[in-house]
Amino acid sequence: MTEILDLIPDESDSTVDDIVLPFAADLLQVRGRVIRLGDTVDRILRRHDYPESVSRLLGEAITLGILLGTSLKFEGRFILQTSTDGPVSAIVVDFETPDRVRAWAQYDETALAAIDIDAAFNPAVLLGNGHLALTIDSGLQQNRYQGLVPLVNANLSEAADLYFAQSEQIPTFVRLAVAESMIGDERKWRAGGLLVQHLPEVGMAVAHRDLAPGDVPEGQASLPEFEEADQWVEARALAATIEDHELVDPDLATERLLYRLFHENDVRVFEKSTLKEQCRCTEQSVGQMLKNFTAEERADMVVDGGIFVVCQFCSTRYDYDPVSLEPDNK
């Protein structure tokens, strides 16, 4: 871990894109990560060419998926998936350690067009009601772990906070930001995210209340079970001061951003890691998938004498001769 003062660039220096920077603020007993995305998120969103509101929402999901996925300490995959009744009915973000991400979204054009203009960029409106699934896949030798969080009039960062509070019992703050900005002569998508968690080395992140907080109406519990620790209250208040534009500002270095937030609390940073957009599909893997279907099922897929598959993640089209997909053909 390195003192952040040794790393802060000059004010004129721009940020390094497509990185994850872990950090700790020792006096507040918090750790976290900052993510800054440039080409990685831009390539995904440009390729799909979704409506602007859908692109923004998917950009937030990509950022959250990476924030959570980069916590894995083993080779594996972290999958973030929504299933809801809103105009954007499904989102899938597939992060493969240590650095690869891909994503797609499904939306209803008619439902999207019916949204009031004032609500068009409201993630809770776009998502509607349903659930957020967070899946950890550590490989063939171990079972998958999946956590489910209800999505009821909530955005993705609120759902993440709820997941950590209920499933992990770790006080957590998440902020996500996505914007389309002029970079040189081009408009490009950028995204940024901040995750802060209270992880004290000794004791609990929340403390038992010793005394009742004043008079309590008859019939109600006299003592709430826990109250938040002072360090976490301060850390969350500081983290909440960050603005969306700061997370996506190409002229604000990540180290300087952290210094603005936690410079009075012994903030330190770990080694940063890089990120990239990369799909996992190949002609061979898609062909093998098709071979797993029955002959009758493959026959129903034939169009103009061939079978084609378009990857939902990267939009690559794969064309096959049906004969080559017979089980005896390799």
C-alpha positions in Angstrom: 0.0 0.0 0.0 1.3 3.5 -0.9 0.8 6.9 0.6 -1.4 8.8 -1.8 0.6 12.0 -1.5 3.4 10.3 -3.4 1.1 9.5 -6.3 -1.0 12.6 -6.8 -0.2 14.1 -10.3 -0.2 17.7 -11.2 -3.6 19.3 -11.6 -3.1 19.4 -15.4 -2.6 15.7 -15.7 -5.5 13.6 -16.9 -6.8 10.4 -15.4 -5.8 7.0 -16.5 -8.8 5.2 -18.0 -10.0 1.6 -17.6 -8.5 1.0 -14.2 -9.5 -0.1 -10.8 -7.7 1.6 -7.9 -8.2 0.0 -4.4 -7.8 2.2 -1.4 -8.1 2.4 2.4 -8.7 5.3 4.8 -7.2 4.0 8.0 -8.6 6.5 10.5 -12.2 5.7 9.3 -11.6 1.9 9.1 -12.9 1.8 5.5 -11.6 0.2 2.3 -12.9 0.5 -1.2 -12.3 0.8 -4.9 -12.6 3.5 -7.5 -13.2 2.6 -11.2 -12.7 4.9 -14.2 -13.9 3.6 -17.5 -13.1 5.1 -21.0 -12.7 2.9 -24.1 -13.9 -0.2 -22.2 -17.4 1.1 -21.6 -17.5 3.1 -24.9 -16.8 0.1 -27.1 -19.6 -1.9 -25.4 -22.2 0.9 -25.7 -21.2 1.9 -29.2 -21.4 -1.6 -30.5 -25.0 -2.1 -29.3 -26.2 1.4 -30.2 -28.9 1.4 -27.6 -31.1 4.4 -26.9 -29.3 6.9 -24.7 -31.3 6.0 -21.6 -30.6 2.3 -22.0 -26.9 3.0 -22.6 -26.6 5.0 -19.5 -28.3 2.3 -17.4 -26.1 -0.4 -18.9 -23.1 1.7 -18.3 -24.0 1.9 -14.6 -24.5 -1.9 -14.5 -21.1 -2.4 -16.1 -19.5 -0.2 -13.5 -21.2 -1.9 -10.6 -20.4 -5.4 -12.0 -16.7 -4.4 -12.1 -16.7 -2.8 -8.7 -18.1 -6.1 -7.2 -16.3 -8.5 -9.5 -12.8 -7.1 -8.8 -13.2 -8.2 -5.2 -12.8 -11.9 -6.2 -9.5 -13.3 -5.1 -9.5 -16.3 -7.5 -9.9 -17.1 -11.2 -13.6 -17.1 -12.0 -16.6 -15.0 -13.1 -18.9 -12.5 -11.5 -22.3 -12.1 -13.2 -24.7 -9.3 -12.5 -28.1 -9.8 -14.0 -31.4 -8.0 -13.7 -34.9 -9.4 -14.4 -37.7 -6.8 -14.1 -41.0 -5.7 -15.5 -39.7 -2.3 -16.6 -38.9 -0.9 -20.1 -35.4 -2.4 -19.6 -36.4 -5.9 -18.7 -33.0 -7.6 -18.6 -29.3 -6.6 -18.1 -26.4 -9.0 -18.0 -22.8 -8.0 -17.1 -20.2 -10.8 -17.2 -16.9 -10.0 -15.6 -14.1 -12.6 -15.8 -11.2 -12.2 -13.5 -8.9 -10.5 -13.5 -9.8 -7.9 -16.2 -12.4 -8.9 -18.9 -15.9 -7.6 -19.1 -18.8 -7.9 -21.5 -22.5 -6.8 -21.3 -25.8 -6.5 -23.0 -29.3 -5.2 -22.3 -32.9 -6.1 -23.4 -35.5 -3.4 -23.7 -39.0 -2.7 -25.1 -39.0 0.1 -27.6 -42.7 0.8 -27.1 -42.5 0.9 -23.3 -39.4 3.1 -23.5 -41.1 5.6 -25.8 -44.1 5.8 -23.4 -41.9 7.1 -20.5 -42.4 10.7 -19.6 -39.3 12.7 -20.7 -38.6 13.7 -17.1 -38.3 10.1 -16.1 -36.4 8.8 -19.1 -33.1 8.7 -17.3 -34.4 7.5 -14.0 -32.9 4.1 -13.4 -35.7 3.0 -11.1 -38.3 3.8 -13.7 -36.3 2.0 -16.5 -35.9 -1.1 -14.3 -39.3 -1.3 -12.8 -39.9 -4.1 -10.3 -38.1 -7.4 -10.2 -34.8 -8.6 -8.8 -31.0 -8.2 -9.2 -29.0 -11.5 -9.2 -25.3 -11.5 -8.2 -23.6 -14.7 -9.2 -20.1 -15.9 -8.3 -18.8 -18.8 -10.5 -15.5 -20.1 -9.3 -15.3 -23.0 -11.9 -16.3 -26.5 -12.4 -15.0 -27.8 -9.1 -17.2 -25.7 -6.9 -20.9 -24.7 -6.8 -22.0 -21.3 -7.8 -23.0 -18.8 -5.2 -25.9 -16.5 -6.0 -27.4 -13.6 -4.1 -30.8 -12.1 -5.0 -31.8 -8.5 -4.2 -35.3 -7.1 -4.8 -35.6 -4.2 -7.2 -38.6 -2.2 -6.2 -38.5 1.4 -7.2 -34.7 1.3 -6.7 -31.6 2.1 -8.7 -28.6 -0.2 -9.0 -26.5 1.5 -6.3 -29.3 1.3 -3.8 -29.8 -2.4 -4.6 -26.0 -3.0 -4.1 -26.2 -1.2 -0.7 -29.1 -3.4 0.3 -27.3 -6.6 -0.8 -24.3 -5.9 1.4 -26.5 -4.8 4.4 -28.7 -8.0 4.2 -26.4 -10.7 2.8 -22.9 -9.6 3.9 -23.8 -7.3 6.9 -21.1 -4.9 5.7 -22.0 -1.2 5.7 -21.5 -0.1 2.1 -21.8 3.0 0.0 -21.9 2.8 -3.8 -21.9 5.7 -6.3 -22.2 5.2 -10.1 -21.9 7.8 -12.9 -22.1 7.6 -16.7 -21.8 10.4 -19.2 -21.2 11.0 -22.9 -18.5 13.6 -23.3 -16.5 15.3 -26.0 -13.0 13.7 -26.1 -11.0 15.5 -28.7 -13.3 15.7 -31.7 -15.4 12.7 -30.7 -18.2 12.0 -28.4 -17.4 9.0 -26.1 -19.0 7.3 -23.2 -17.3 7.4 -19.9 -18.2 5.8 -16.6 -16.9 5.9 -13.0 -17.8 4.2 -9.7 -16.9 4.4 -6.0 -17.4 1.7 -3.5 -16.6 2.3 0.2 -17.0 -0.3 2.9 -16.6 -0.2 6.7 -14.3 -3.1 7.6 -12.9 -2.5 11.1 -10.1 -4.8 12.1 -11.4 -5.1 15.7 -15.0 -5.0 16.8 -18.1 -4.6 14.8 -19.0 -2.1 12.1 -22.1 -1.2 14.1 -22.4 -0.9 17.8 -25.1 -1.9 20.3 -27.1 1.0 21.8 -26.8 1.1 25.6 -29.6 3.5 26.2 -33.0 4.0 24.6 -33.1 7.1 22.3 -35.7 9.0 24.3 -39.4 8.1 24.9 -40.7 5.3 22.8 -44.5 5.0 21.9 -46.2 2.2 23.7 -46.1 -1.1 21.7 -42.9 -0.3 19.9 -39.5 -1.8 20.7 -37.5 0.4 23.1 -34.1 -0.4 21.8 -33.1 -0.6 18.1 -30.7 -3.5 17.8 -27.8 -1.5 16.4 -26.5 1.9 15.7 -23.9 2.9 13.1 -20.3 3.4 14.2 -19.1 7.0 14.2 -16.3 6.2 11.7 -18.8 4.8 9.2 -21.1 7.8 9.6 -18.3 10.1 8.8 -16.9 8.0 5.9 -20.4 7.7 4.3 -20.9 11.5 4.6 -17.6 12.2 2.9 -18.2 9.7 0.2 -21.7 11.2 -0.5 -20.1 14.5 -1.3 -18.6 13.1 -4.6 -20.4 14.5 -7.7 -21.2 12.4 -10.8 -19.1 14.8 -12.9 -16.0 14.1 -10.8 -16.3 10.3 -11.4 -16.3 10.8 -15.2 -14.0 13.9 -15.5 -11.1 12.9 -17.8 -9.0 15.7 -16.3 -9.3 14.6 -12.7 -6.9 11.9 -11.8 -8.2 9.1 -9.6 -5.6 9.6 -6.9 -6.5 13.3 -6.6 -10.2 12.4 -6.4 -9.5 10.1 -3.4 -7.3 12.8 -1.8 -10.2 15.3 -2.1 -12.4 12.8 -0.2 -10.2 11.3 2.5 -7.0 13.3 2.8 -7.6 13.9 6.5 -8.0 10.2 7.2 -4.7 8.6 6.2 -6.0 7.5 2.8 -3.7 5.0 1.1 -3.9 3.2 -2.3 -3.0 -0.3 -3.5 -1.6 -1.2 -6.9 -4.1 -0.4 -9.6 -5.2 -3.0 -12.2 -6.4 -2.5 -15.8 -9.6 -3.5 -17.5 -10.7 -4.3 -21.0 -13.8 -5.2 -23.0 -13.5 -8.7 -24.4 -16.1 -11.3 -25.3 -15.6 -15.0 -24.5 -17.3 -16.3 -27.6 -15.4 -18.2 -30.3 -16.5 -20.0 -33.5 -15.5 -23.3 -31.8 -17.4 -22.7 -28.6 -20.6 -21.5 -30.3 -20.4 -24.5 -32.7 -20.0 -26.9 -29.7 -23.0 -25.3 -28.1 -25.1 -25.9 -31.3 -24.0 -29.6 -31.3 -25.6 -30.0 -27.9 -29.0 -29.5 -29.5 -30.9 -32.4 -31.0 -31.0 -32.9 -34.7 -34.6 -31.8 -34.8 -33.8 -28.6 -32.9 -31.0 -27.8 -35.3 -33.2 -28.4 -38.2 -35.6 -25.8 -36.9 -32.7 -23.3 -36.8 -31.9 -23.6 -40.5 -32.4 -20.5 -42.6 -31.5 -20.5 -46.3 -29.6 -23.7 -45.9 -27.5 -22.6 -43.0 -27.5 -21.9 -39.3 -26.3 -18.6 -37.9 -25.9 -17.3 -34.3 -25.3 -13.7 -33.3 -23.6 -13.2 -29.9 -25.7 -11.1 -27.6 -22.6 -9.6 -26.0 -20.4 -8.6 -28.9 -22.8 -8.9 -31.9 -20.4 -11.2 -33.8 -22.2 -13.4 -36.3 -21.2 -17.0 -36.7 -22.4 -19.0 -39.7 -22.4 -22.8 -39.9 -23.1 -25.6 -42.4 -25.7 -27.8 -40.6 -23.8 -30.9 -41.7 -20.7 -29.7 -39.8 -22.7 -29.7 -36.6 -23.6 -33.4 -36.7 -22.1 -35.1 -33.6 -19.6 -37.2 -35.6 -18.1 -34.1 -37.2 -15.3 -32.2 -35.4 
